Amino acid sequence: RKEVEQDPGPFNVPEGATVAFNCTYSNSASQSFFWYRQDCRKEPKLLMSVYSSGNEDGRFTAQLNRASQYISLLIRDSKLSDSATYLCVVTPPSSNTGKLIFGQGTTLQVKP
Amino acid sequence: EAGVAQSPRYKIIEKRQSVAFWCNPISGHATLYWYQQILGQGPKLLIQFQNNGVVDDSQLPKDRFSAERLKGVDSTLKIQPAKLEDSAVYLCASSRSVSPSAGYTFGSGTRLTVV
């Protein structure tokens, strides 16, 4: 079983649509959770951290459900510029490593 | 603040040849990482350095891959001999510390094609 699992998509949505991505992680003791964004042929960049209480950054909302080992990302009012691959990321239980464990990514294509 | 510098940007080699990648992290960042990203997959950690010591190299194929970080600054990653399955983007990243909240910056990567 993969440590972090995501639906690779692609998700094709029209501008203005709301789209949701989910991922699951296998280690219940994972410490920290993030969503990264990766544009085509570019490096990954941090989009937002994910907390159990949920957090919002503009049109983006992230949620963590530790009991179900499930992380979500909601994008409202999609823009063409949101087209990218979204990587779900967790950190291992050990506190002495900065290692990031990535899912394979979910590809989003926003169409005019 | 200057970003993480990597070179070369692209490299094409034949299988069984050797190749080396170079990374210069952000100034003052004690922690340096090398990740491998195969097409269609997320990045996978190969090796992590804290200053010039290795913290985690559990997923580094040590029969062919080696890495060093002399003087705790620049780092090189070497593959010898290369295999077709080593075709990937090799990403270097650095952070101030191992804390997840310390912030992670990736370089632009080196795209390796083994033919």
HADDOCK unambig.tbl for C-alpha pairs under 7 A between the chains (distance, minus, plus):
assign (segid A and resid 42 and name CA) (segid B and resid 108 and name CA) 6.24 0.50 0.50
assign (segid A and resid 43 and name CA) (segid B and resid 106 and name CA) 6.24 0.50 0.50
assign (segid A and resid 43 and name CA) (segid B and resid 107 and name CA) 6.60 0.50 0.50
assign (segid A and resid 43 and name CA) (segid B and resid 108 and name CA) 5.32 0.50 0.50
assign (segid A and resid 43 and name CA) (segid B and resid 109 and name CA) 6.85 0.50 0.50
assign (segid A and resid 44 and name CA) (segid B and resid 106 and name CA) 6.83 0.50 0.50
assign (segid A and resid 96 and name CA) (segid B and resid 98 and name CA) 6.49 0.50 0.50
assign (segid A and resid 97 and name CA) (segid B and resid 98 and name CA) 5.34 0.50 0.50
assign (segid A and resid 98 and name CA) (segid B and resid 98 and name CA) 4.18 0.50 0.50
assign (segid A and resid 98 and name CA) (segid B and resid 99 and name CA) 5.93 0.50 0.50
assign (segid A and resid 98 and name CA) (segid B and resid 100 and name CA) 5.95 0.50 0.50
assign (segid A and resid 99 and name CA) (segid B and resid 45 and name CA) 6.98 0.50 0.50
assign (segid A and resid 101 and name CA) (segid B and resid 44 and name CA) 6.94 0.50 0.50
assign (segid A and resid 102 and name CA) (segid B and resid 42 and name CA) 5.27 0.50 0.50
assign (segid A and resid 102 and name CA) (segid B and resid 43 and name CA) 6.10 0.50 0.50
assign (segid A and resid 102 and name CA) (segid B and resid 44 and name CA) 6.97 0.50 0.50
assign (segid A and resid 103 and name CA) (segid B and resid 42 and name CA) 5.45 0.50 0.50
assign (segid A and resid 104 and name CA) (segid B and resid 40 and name CA) 6.71 0.50 0.50
assign (segid A and resid 104 and name CA) (segid B and resid 41 and name CA) 4.35 0.50 0.50
assign (segid A and resid 104 and name CA) (segid B and resid 42 and name CA) 4.19 0.50 0.50
assign (segid A and resid 105 and name CA) (segid B and resid 41 and name CA) 6.94 0.50 0.50
assign (segid A and resid 105 and name CA) (segid B and resid 42 and name CA) 6.19 0.50 0.50
